[in-house]
Amino acid sequence: MRTGKFSYFAVGLFVISMLAVLIVAIALLTGRTGATDAYFTTYRNVTGIKFGTQVLYEGYPVGQVERVTPQPEQGRMRFRVDFTVTEGWRIPNDSVAEIAAPGLLSAITVSIRAGKSATPLVPGAQVTGQERSDIFSVVSSVASDFGDLSETSLKPLLANLNRAVQSFADVMEKEAPKVTGDIASVSGDLALRLPRILTDAEVIAANLQGISAEVKHLLQPATGESLNDQIRGILSNVNAATSGFSQLAGELQSTRANADQLLTELGGGRPRIEYHGGR
């Protein structure tokens, strides 16, 4: 009889011990192993955040989320997240509490990035919150932006492009025969005129070649005389001719003065002739 009672006592003690171990393990996993300090933060989106969500400080578990409370703010809804950490845990007042997932398949956590301030937050203060920035939220945000872009920009652009293509097709359908006829007419006219154009071009080239030869002959220096000497001689002759013209102009001016004086003298000594009516 005593053996049976001892067995029941041993089994009960074992069960109680396992329950205690389980409670201690849960407390260790949640960071609730003793007294705690309370803090809070706010977010626009709290997907995955609930009671018991782990709170990490630079990756180290220090507490858990206690409750999530909706709060209207400026016509929109924000969410206050109250959490507790190990009592006496120093959190700089410029720290940031971010919603994050440490791994691809990891649970959502509230991860506190320590700031550089030497002043710690007092218990009950607000920790600056930062929205979730893991790869899934980024992909979701990009997908949303792409959807907006598709609705506001791509669809109108495709519609305008479709209208432009249709308009061009209508114009080509109406004008293509006329344009094709004009091109054929121009091509035929060009084919008829091309031989004459080529002949005229050959004549012009020959004339240019003759003119070039004549200019070259004119500029070719005489035997034993350089081109510079010939140019100097031409300039000297031009200068001499200019001097001769200047001298001739002076002589003509002198001759004119003499003629004027002669006419004056003749006019002063001429006898007067009177008319007496036929007598």
Secondary structure, DSSP 8 states (H G I E B T S, - for coil): -HHHHHHHHHHHHHHHHHHHHHHHHHHHHHT-SS-EEEEEEEES--TT--TT-EEEETTEEEEEEEEEEEEEETTEEEEEEEEEEETT---BTT-EEEEE-SSTT---EEEEE--S-SSB--TT-B-EEE---SHHHHHHHHHHHHHHHIIIIIHHHHHHHHHHHHHHHHHHHHHHHHHHHHHHHHHHHHHHHHHHHHHHHHHHHHHHHHHHHHHHHHHS--TT--HHHHHHHHHHHHHHHHHHHHHHHHHHHHHHHHHHHHHHHHHHH-------S--
